[in-house]
């Protein structure tokens, strides 16, 4: 006895042809003589033009101090010329932590999560946002940050979605 669930893809070919507008051989689509319609425009999510999300490598003792990411143990970040120069270039920008929860709370939550799962969890205190000062090329600065040994990733920040109905 045939069960519908034994061949779940049966019949999908017909639906697929209909979905992409295929017709049987020798048949002409009804709108064959009409002007071709342009493909719909699909906008990719847009990013903030001057804001980067920078994640420092796990294990780095980097925290936001006096408005600047700082190696609280004094061992990295400002100890090499490449990082010092890059931080000088973005000095007119605004650094913020990516999380609103306090550093201490994030540390406690991470420790509890690691204890409960037995797995290492990311340190959310290593994520920062940088709003660049006017006139800097966002892509050039992102590339320069990616080259620092302390940095794990650099991303652009998507713009918030518009409110419904707009």
N, CA and C atoms as a LAMMPS dump frame, in Angstrom:
ITEM: TIMESTEP
0
ITEM: NUMBER OF ATOMS
498
ITEM: BOX BOUNDS ff ff ff
-5.0000000000000000e+02 5.0000000000000000e+02
-5.0000000000000000e+02 5.0000000000000000e+02
-5.0000000000000000e+02 5.0000000000000000e+02
ITEM: ATOMS id mol type element x y z
1 1 1 N 0.841 -1.178 0
2 1 2 C 0 0 0
3 1 3 C 0.886 1.241 0
4 2 1 N 0.559 2.218 -0.793
5 2 2 C 1.342 3.447 -0.919
6 2 3 C 0.945 4.424 0.176
7 3 1 N 1.964 4.966 0.858
8 3 2 C 1.704 6.006 1.85
9 3 3 C 2.264 7.311 1.318
10 4 1 N 1.529 8.387 1.562
11 4 2 C 1.945 9.704 1.066
12 4 3 C 3.281 10.123 1.659
13 5 1 N 3.561 9.674 2.847
14 5 2 C 4.805 10.108 3.496
15 5 3 C 6.012 9.327 3.03
16 6 1 N 5.822 8.248 2.274
17 6 2 C 6.978 7.458 1.867
18 6 3 C 7.792 8.129 0.775
19 7 1 N 7.191 9.023 0.016
20 7 2 C 7.916 9.751 -1.032
21 7 3 C 7.533 11.23 -0.931
22 8 1 N 8.104 11.926 0.033
23 8 2 C 7.676 13.306 0.287
24 8 3 C 7.945 14.259 -0.867
25 9 1 N 8.882 13.966 -1.765
26 9 2 C 9.216 14.903 -2.837
27 9 3 C 8.402 14.654 -4.102
28 10 1 N 7.586 13.591 -4.121
29 10 2 C 6.806 13.276 -5.302
30 10 3 C 5.835 14.419 -5.577
31 11 1 N 5.809 14.871 -6.785
32 11 2 C 4.92 15.969 -7.161
33 11 3 C 5.551 17.343 -7.036
34 12 1 N 6.684 17.455 -6.395
35 12 2 C 7.333 18.759 -6.217
36 12 3 C 7.852 19.315 -7.538
37 13 1 N 8.211 18.429 -8.465
38 13 2 C 8.716 18.914 -9.744
39 13 3 C 7.694 19.758 -10.476
40 14 1 N 6.437 19.337 -10.446
41 14 2 C 5.362 20.105 -11.102
42 14 3 C 5.209 21.453 -10.428
43 15 1 N 5.185 21.45 -9.11
44 15 2 C 5.046 22.712 -8.388
45 15 3 C 6.237 23.632 -8.636
46 16 1 N 7.416 23.056 -8.706
47 16 2 C 8.607 23.853 -8.964
48 16 3 C 8.546 24.491 -10.339
49 17 1 N 8.126 23.718 -11.356
50 17 2 C 8.015 24.283 -12.711
51 17 3 C 6.992 25.407 -12.739
52 18 1 N 5.888 25.225 -12.048
53 18 2 C 4.877 26.281 -12.012
54 18 3 C 5.417 27.514 -11.29
55 19 1 N 6.157 27.283 -10.228
56 19 2 C 6.68 28.403 -9.446
57 19 3 C 7.678 29.237 -10.227
58 20 1 N 8.492 28.607 -11.07
59 20 2 C 9.489 29.366 -11.817
60 20 3 C 9 29.729 -13.209
61 21 1 N 7.765 29.384 -13.546
62 21 2 C 7.18 29.84 -14.8
63 21 3 C 7.454 28.954 -15.99
64 22 1 N 7.803 27.713 -15.783
65 22 2 C 8.027 26.815 -16.912
66 22 3 C 6.676 26.382 -17.469
67 23 1 N 6.651 26.101 -18.743
68 23 2 C 5.43 25.62 -19.369
69 23 3 C 5.745 24.352 -20.136
70 24 1 N 4.71 23.667 -20.549
71 24 2 C 4.889 22.442 -21.323
72 24 3 C 5.444 22.79 -22.69
73 25 1 N 6.161 21.846 -23.353
74 25 2 C 6.73 22.112 -24.672
75 25 3 C 5.642 22.495 -25.67
76 26 1 N 5.96 23.488 -26.506
77 26 2 C 5.02 23.903 -27.539
78 26 3 C 3.985 24.898 -27.059
79 27 1 N 3.928 25.154 -25.786
80 27 2 C 2.956 26.109 -25.26
81 27 3 C 3.636 27.446 -25.078
82 28 1 N 2.944 28.492 -25.37
83 28 2 C 3.477 29.84 -25.237
84 28 3 C 2.819 30.482 -24.03
85 29 1 N 3.603 31.046 -23.135
86 29 2 C 3.007 31.713 -21.984
87 29 3 C 2.083 32.833 -22.432
88 30 1 N 1.063 33.103 -21.623
89 30 2 C 0.057 34.116 -21.969
90 30 3 C 0.672 35.494 -22.133
91 31 1 N 1.727 35.802 -21.411
92 31 2 C 2.316 37.14 -21.49
93 31 3 C 3.566 37.163 -22.366
94 32 1 N 3.672 36.234 -23.332
95 32 2 C 4.875 36.111 -24.161
96 32 3 C 5.156 37.372 -24.97
97 33 1 N 4.119 38.077 -25.429
98 33 2 C 4.338 39.276 -26.235
99 33 3 C 4.493 40.534 -25.409
100 34 1 N 4.29 40.44 -24.131
101 34 2 C 4.348 41.623 -23.268
102 34 3 C 5.8 42.021 -23.004
103 35 1 N 5.967 43.256 -22.573
104 35 2 C 7.284 43.751 -22.189
105 35 3 C 7.795 42.932 -21
106 36 1 N 9.071 42.572 -20.999
107 36 2 C 9.585 41.833 -19.839
108 36 3 C 9.553 42.714 -18.599
109 37 1 N 9.148 42.129 -17.496
110 37 2 C 9.094 42.871 -16.24
111 37 3 C 10.472 42.857 -15.589
112 38 1 N 10.871 43.975 -15.013
113 38 2 C 12.165 43.975 -14.317
114 38 3 C 12.071 43.113 -13.061
115 39 1 N 13.201 42.555 -12.703
116 39 2 C 13.248 41.758 -11.479
117 39 3 C 12.964 42.666 -10.294
118 40 1 N 12.278 42.153 -9.291
119 40 2 C 12.004 42.997 -8.132
120 40 3 C 13.297 43.377 -7.431
121 41 1 N 13.308 44.566 -6.897
122 41 2 C 14.484 45.039 -6.174
123 41 3 C 14.399 44.511 -4.752
124 42 1 N 15.427 43.812 -4.335
125 42 2 C 15.504 43.314 -2.966
126 42 3 C 16.681 44.005 -2.312
127 43 1 N 16.376 44.811 -1.319
128 43 2 C 17.452 45.531 -0.651
129 43 3 C 18.088 44.641 0.414
130 44 1 N 19.392 44.606 0.39
131 44 2 C 20.118 43.904 1.448
132 44 3 C 20.048 44.775 2.697
133 45 1 N 20.17 44.158 3.861
134 45 2 C 20.168 44.977 5.073
135 45 3 C 21.275 46.023 4.983
136 46 1 N 20.932 47.234 5.322
137 46 2 C 21.929 48.305 5.252
138 46 3 C 22.636 48.436 6.587
139 47 1 N 23.859 48.835 6.498
140 47 2 C 24.671 48.986 7.709
141 47 3 C 24.819 50.463 8.044
142 48 1 N 25.059 50.707 9.307
143 48 2 C 25.393 52.06 9.736
144 48 3 C 26.696 52.429 9.027
145 49 1 N 26.758 53.57 8.365
146 49 2 C 27.932 53.889 7.554
147 49 3 C 29.206 54.173 8.353
148 50 1 N 29.07 54.433 9.639
149 50 2 C 30.245 54.852 10.402
150 50 3 C 30.431 54.077 11.707
151 51 1 N 29.818 52.886 11.808
152 51 2 C 29.89 52.152 13.063
153 51 3 C 30.39 50.73 12.829
154 52 1 N 31.321 50.306 13.666
155 52 2 C 31.893 48.958 13.596
156 52 3 C 31.662 48.228 14.91
157 53 1 N 31.452 46.924 14.828
158 53 2 C 31.413 46.047 16
159 53 3 C 32.747 45.306 15.99
160 54 1 N 33.509 45.472 17.048
161 54 2 C 34.84 44.875 17.13
162 54 3 C 34.857 43.894 18.285
163 55 1 N 35.238 42.647 17.989
164 55 2 C 35.331 41.605 19.007
165 55 3 C 36.8 41.254 19.18
166 56 1 N 37.28 41.429 20.399
167 56 2 C 38.656 41.071 20.702
168 56 3 C 38.733 39.573 21.002
169 57 1 N 39.924 39.007 20.817
170 57 2 C 40.122 37.56 20.996
171 57 3 C 39.85 37.137 22.439
172 58 1 N 39.33 35.921 22.546
173 58 2 C 39.078 35.337 23.868
174 58 3 C 40.382 35.325 24.672
175 59 1 N 40.235 35.562 25.952
176 59 2 C 41.393 35.542 26.841
177 59 3 C 42.081 36.889 26.97
178 60 1 N 41.72 37.849 26.12
179 60 2 C 42.322 39.18 26.213
180 60 3 C 41.695 39.915 27.402
181 61 1 N 42.492 40.563 28.224
182 61 2 C 41.946 41.316 29.363
183 61 3 C 41.588 42.746 28.946
184 62 1 N 40.781 42.876 27.909
185 62 2 C 40.458 44.198 27.371
186 62 3 C 39.074 44.624 27.859
187 63 1 N 39.016 45.815 28.425
188 63 2 C 37.773 46.393 28.925
189 63 3 C 37.741 47.864 28.535
190 64 1 N 36.565 48.432 28.527
191 64 2 C 36.427 49.848 28.191
192 64 3 C 36.75 50.681 29.431
193 65 1 N 37.792 51.481 29.334
194 65 2 C 38.203 52.354 30.43
195 65 3 C 38.426 53.747 29.873
196 66 1 N 37.809 54.727 30.497
197 66 2 C 37.922 56.123 30.06
198 66 3 C 37.566 56.277 28.581
199 67 1 N 36.575 55.511 28.132
200 67 2 C 36.086 55.641 26.761
201 67 3 C 36.943 54.99 25.697
202 68 1 N 37.915 54.142 26.102
203 68 2 C 38.82 53.497 25.148
204 68 3 C 39.011 52.038 25.556
205 69 1 N 39.005 51.092 24.595
206 69 2 C 39.338 49.711 24.962
207 69 3 C 40.763 49.658 25.499
208 70 1 N 40.913 49.063 26.665
209 70 2 C 42.192 49.078 27.353
210 70 3 C 42.533 47.688 27.84
211 71 1 N 43.78 47.295 27.663
212 71 2 C 44.267 46.048 28.234
213 71 3 C 44.493 46.34 29.712
214 72 1 N 43.613 45.821 30.56
215 72 2 C 43.678 46.154 31.982
216 72 3 C 44.897 45.557 32.673
217 73 1 N 45.584 44.629 32.003
218 73 2 C 46.825 44.078 32.551
219 73 3 C 48.049 44.763 31.957
220 74 1 N 47.836 45.702 31.031
221 74 2 C 48.925 46.47 30.453
222 74 3 C 49.884 45.684 29.584
223 75 1 N 49.426 44.579 29.003
224 75 2 C 50.334 43.747 28.229
225 75 3 C 50.169 43.872 26.723
226 76 1 N 49.053 44.328 26.241
227 76 2 C 48.834 44.355 24.801
228 76 3 C 48.127 45.615 24.377
229 77 1 N 47.637 45.609 23.206
230 77 2 C 46.874 46.689 22.578
231 77 3 C 47.694 47.964 22.416
232 78 1 N 48.09 48.601 23.478
233 78 2 C 48.877 49.826 23.341
234 78 3 C 50.376 49.569 23.382
235 79 1 N 50.766 48.317 23.473
236 79 2 C 52.202 48.028 23.567
237 79 3 C 52.864 47.9 22.207
238 80 1 N 52.088 47.887 21.118
239 80 2 C 52.739 47.85 19.805
240 80 3 C 52.247 49.015 18.946
241 81 1 N 53.136 49.469 18.079
242 81 2 C 52.922 50.695 17.306
243 81 3 C 51.677 50.636 16.422
244 82 1 N 51.39 49.485 15.82
245 82 2 C 50.242 49.361 14.909
246 82 3 C 48.938 49.681 15.65
247 83 1 N 48.759 49.138 16.845
248 83 2 C 47.548 49.391 17.624
249 83 3 C 47.502 50.84 18.101
250 84 1 N 48.621 51.351 18.577
251 84 2 C 48.66 52.753 19.037
252 84 3 C 48.273 53.705 17.921
253 85 1 N 48.809 53.486 16.715
254 85 2 C 48.512 54.355 15.584
255 85 3 C 47.033 54.265 15.198
256 86 1 N 46.491 53.072 15.174
257 86 2 C 45.085 52.906 14.809
258 86 3 C 44.17 53.556 15.845
259 87 1 N 44.464 53.383 17.114
260 87 2 C 43.657 54.031 18.152
261 87 3 C 43.797 55.548 18.088
262 88 1 N 44.952 56.032 17.687
263 88 2 C 45.124 57.476 17.51
264 88 3 C 44.231 57.978 16.378
265 89 1 N 44.154 57.216 15.27
266 89 2 C 43.344 57.621 14.126
267 89 3 C 41.857 57.718 14.47
268 90 1 N 41.382 56.839 15.357
269 90 2 C 39.949 56.824 15.686
270 90 3 C 39.659 57.546 17.001
271 91 1 N 40.631 58.299 17.505
272 91 2 C 40.493 58.944 18.811
273 91 3 C 39.296 59.887 18.897
274 92 1 N 38.881 60.475 17.806
275 92 2 C 37.714 61.365 17.834
276 92 3 C 36.388 60.628 17.77
277 93 1 N 36.442 59.299 17.687
278 93 2 C 35.224 58.496 17.628
279 93 3 C 34.698 58.187 19.015
280 94 1 N 33.617 57.41 19.052
281 94 2 C 33.01 57.063 20.335
282 94 3 C 32.971 55.543 20.496
283 95 1 N 33.636 55.045 21.521
284 95 2 C 33.624 53.628 21.865
285 95 3 C 32.533 53.376 22.886
286 96 1 N 31.81 52.278 22.728
287 96 2 C 30.843 51.836 23.729
288 96 3 C 30.935 50.32 23.846
289 97 1 N 30.503 49.803 24.971
290 97 2 C 30.383 48.352 25.114
291 97 3 C 29.165 47.92 24.312
292 98 1 N 29.216 46.74 23.728
293 98 2 C 28.085 46.245 22.946
294 98 3 C 26.942 45.767 23.839
295 99 1 N 27.252 45.446 25.087
296 99 2 C 26.25 44.946 26.03
297 99 3 C 25.932 46.023 27.061
298 100 1 N 24.676 46.087 27.462
299 100 2 C 24.284 47.058 28.484
300 100 3 C 24.43 46.504 29.891
301 101 1 N 24.548 45.188 30.003
302 101 2 C 24.71 44.539 31.302
303 101 3 C 26.125 44.825 31.811
304 102 1 N 26.273 44.991 33.119
305 102 2 C 27.591 45.312 33.679
306 102 3 C 28.606 44.213 33.408
307 103 1 N 29.874 44.598 33.422
308 103 2 C 30.966 43.637 33.228
309 103 3 C 30.897 42.519 34.261
310 104 1 N 30.647 42.887 35.505
311 104 2 C 30.612 41.905 36.581
312 104 3 C 29.48 40.901 36.38
313 105 1 N 28.305 41.392 35.977
314 105 2 C 27.162 40.505 35.742
315 105 3 C 27.449 39.562 34.589
316 106 1 N 28.046 40.079 33.5
317 106 2 C 28.389 39.211 32.366
318 106 3 C 29.407 38.153 32.769
319 107 1 N 30.391 38.538 33.587
320 107 2 C 31.384 37.565 34.057
321 107 3 C 30.714 36.468 34.878
322 108 1 N 29.8 36.854 35.773
323 108 2 C 29.104 35.878 36.612
324 108 3 C 28.215 34.964 35.77
325 109 1 N 27.5 35.537 34.805
326 109 2 C 26.633 34.734 33.938
327 109 3 C 27.455 33.749 33.105
328 110 1 N 28.588 34.198 32.618
329 110 2 C 29.457 33.326 31.818
330 110 3 C 29.996 32.173 32.667
331 111 1 N 30.449 32.482 33.88
332 111 2 C 30.979 31.442 34.769
333 111 3 C 29.886 30.416 35.09
334 112 1 N 28.693 30.883 35.371
335 112 2 C 27.59 29.964 35.666
336 112 3 C 27.24 29.111 34.443
337 113 1 N 27.202 29.733 33.278
338 113 2 C 26.907 29 32.047
339 113 3 C 27.952 27.942 31.747
340 114 1 N 29.21 28.28 31.947
341 114 2 C 30.293 27.309 31.715
342 114 3 C 30.227 26.163 32.715
343 115 1 N 29.869 26.485 33.951
344 115 2 C 29.742 25.439 34.966
345 115 3 C 28.568 24.517 34.624
346 116 1 N 27.457 25.087 34.184
347 116 2 C 26.269 24.284 33.868
348 116 3 C 26.446 23.43 32.614
349 117 1 N 27.165 23.932 31.629
350 117 2 C 27.285 23.213 30.35
351 117 3 C 28.579 22.438 30.214
352 118 1 N 29.578 22.824 30.986
353 118 2 C 30.878 22.191 30.827
354 118 3 C 31.576 22.628 29.544
355 119 1 N 31.064 23.659 28.905
356 119 2 C 31.61 24.148 27.634
357 119 3 C 32.129 25.577 27.809
358 120 1 N 33.185 25.936 27.079
359 120 2 C 33.623 27.338 27.12
360 120 3 C 32.584 28.227 26.434
361 121 1 N 32.339 29.371 26.999
362 121 2 C 31.398 30.335 26.426
363 121 3 C 32.137 31.626 26.101
364 122 1 N 31.675 32.359 25.097
365 122 2 C 32.372 33.6 24.732
366 122 3 C 32.259 34.647 25.836
367 123 1 N 33.277 35.461 25.919
368 123 2 C 33.306 36.569 26.873
369 123 3 C 32.646 37.77 26.2
370 124 1 N 31.417 38.06 26.591
371 124 2 C 30.679 39.16 25.964
372 124 3 C 31.239 40.529 26.324
373 125 1 N 32.156 40.577 27.284
374 125 2 C 32.821 41.838 27.609
375 125 3 C 33.87 42.22 26.572
376 126 1 N 34.126 41.357 25.61
377 126 2 C 35.132 41.644 24.585
378 126 3 C 34.522 42.228 23.307
379 127 1 N 33.234 42.538 23.324
380 127 2 C 32.548 43.123 22.165
381 127 3 C 32.365 44.623 22.39
382 128 1 N 32.813 45.41 21.404
383 128 2 C 32.71 46.864 21.502
384 128 3 C 32.168 47.435 20.203
385 129 1 N 31.573 48.6 20.31
386 129 2 C 31.145 49.335 19.115
387 129 3 C 31.96 50.607 19.035
388 130 1 N 32.327 50.921 17.808
389 130 2 C 33.084 52.144 17.558
390 130 3 C 32.361 52.96 16.508
391 131 1 N 31.905 54.15 16.909
392 131 2 C 31.363 55.105 15.945
393 131 3 C 32.539 55.966 15.524
394 132 1 N 32.88 55.854 14.244
395 132 2 C 34.075 56.532 13.729
396 132 3 C 33.891 58.041 13.672
397 133 1 N 34.991 58.76 13.831
398 133 2 C 34.915 60.208 13.645
399 133 3 C 34.636 60.52 12.176
400 134 1 N 34.048 61.664 11.897
401 134 2 C 33.742 62.032 10.505
402 134 3 C 34.994 62.027 9.632
403 135 1 N 34.807 61.602 8.388
404 135 2 C 35.881 61.657 7.405
405 135 3 C 36.718 60.403 7.273
406 136 1 N 36.543 59.429 8.16
407 136 2 C 37.333 58.208 8.048
408 136 3 C 36.613 57.189 7.166
409 137 1 N 37.392 56.432 6.422
410 137 2 C 36.859 55.387 5.563
411 137 3 C 36.604 54.144 6.416
412 138 1 N 35.338 53.792 6.561
413 138 2 C 34.94 52.68 7.428
414 138 3 C 35.621 51.379 7.029
415 139 1 N 35.657 51.073 5.745
416 139 2 C 36.248 49.807 5.295
417 139 3 C 37.759 49.769 5.571
418 140 1 N 38.432 50.882 5.377
419 140 2 C 39.878 50.934 5.644
420 140 3 C 40.166 50.718 7.124
421 141 1 N 39.368 51.356 7.977
422 141 2 C 39.56 51.197 9.426
423 141 3 C 39.233 49.766 9.851
424 142 1 N 38.167 49.196 9.297
425 142 2 C 37.805 47.805 9.622
426 142 3 C 38.94 46.86 9.237
427 143 1 N 39.505 47.06 8.06
428 143 2 C 40.621 46.225 7.604
429 143 3 C 41.821 46.363 8.537
430 144 1 N 42.106 47.575 8.96
431 144 2 C 43.239 47.8 9.861
432 144 3 C 43.008 47.113 11.21
433 145 1 N 41.789 47.175 11.745
434 145 2 C 41.511 46.489 13.008
435 145 3 C 41.631 44.98 12.859
436 146 1 N 41.186 44.449 11.73
437 146 2 C 41.279 42.994 11.503
438 146 3 C 42.722 42.501 11.522
439 147 1 N 43.672 43.376 11.239
440 147 2 C 45.084 42.989 11.205
441 147 3 C 45.738 42.974 12.585
442 148 1 N 45.064 43.525 13.587
443 148 2 C 45.637 43.52 14.933
444 148 3 C 45.554 42.118 15.527
445 149 1 N 46.613 41.642 16.172
446 149 2 C 46.578 40.289 16.739
447 149 3 C 45.541 40.134 17.853
448 150 1 N 45.157 41.212 18.501
449 150 2 C 44.183 41.136 19.598
450 150 3 C 42.742 41.024 19.11
451 151 1 N 42.517 41.311 17.834
452 151 2 C 41.152 41.393 17.303
453 151 3 C 40.761 40.077 16.633
454 152 1 N 39.593 39.574 17.007
455 152 2 C 39.059 38.341 16.422
456 152 3 C 38.2 38.635 15.202
457 153 1 N 37.336 39.654 15.298
458 153 2 C 36.467 39.97 14.16
459 153 3 C 36.048 41.432 14.195
460 154 1 N 35.718 41.928 13.003
461 154 2 C 35.207 43.287 12.845
462 154 3 C 34.041 43.197 11.876
463 155 1 N 32.92 43.751 12.268
464 155 2 C 31.707 43.715 11.447
465 155 3 C 31.111 45.115 11.349
466 156 1 N 30.375 45.349 10.281
467 156 2 C 29.569 46.559 10.249
468 156 3 C 28.318 46.293 11.081
469 157 1 N 27.678 47.347 11.519
470 157 2 C 26.496 47.231 12.372
471 157 3 C 25.255 47.51 11.536
472 158 1 N 24.308 46.546 11.444
473 158 2 C 23.112 46.778 10.642
474 158 3 C 22.262 47.897 11.24
475 159 1 N 21.61 48.618 10.364
476 159 2 C 20.666 49.64 10.836
477 159 3 C 19.453 48.952 11.43
478 160 1 N 18.841 49.577 12.412
479 160 2 C 17.628 48.986 12.975
480 160 3 C 16.529 48.912 11.907
481 161 1 N 15.684 47.92 12.036
482 161 2 C 14.551 47.776 11.106
483 161 3 C 13.576 48.924 11.352
484 162 1 N 12.947 49.407 10.272
485 162 2 C 11.957 50.477 10.484
486 162 3 C 10.757 49.938 11.25
487 163 1 N 10.042 50.822 11.94
488 163 2 C 8.859 50.377 12.665
489 163 3 C 7.811 49.818 11.687
490 164 1 N 6.965 48.91 12.142
491 164 2 C 5.934 48.35 11.254
492 164 3 C 5.051 49.447 10.675
493 165 1 N 4.663 49.246 9.444
494 165 2 C 3.75 50.202 8.793
495 165 3 C 4.442 51.376 8.132
496 166 1 N 5.748 51.374 8.062
497 166 2 C 6.448 52.5 7.42
498 166 3 C 7.207 52.049 6.228
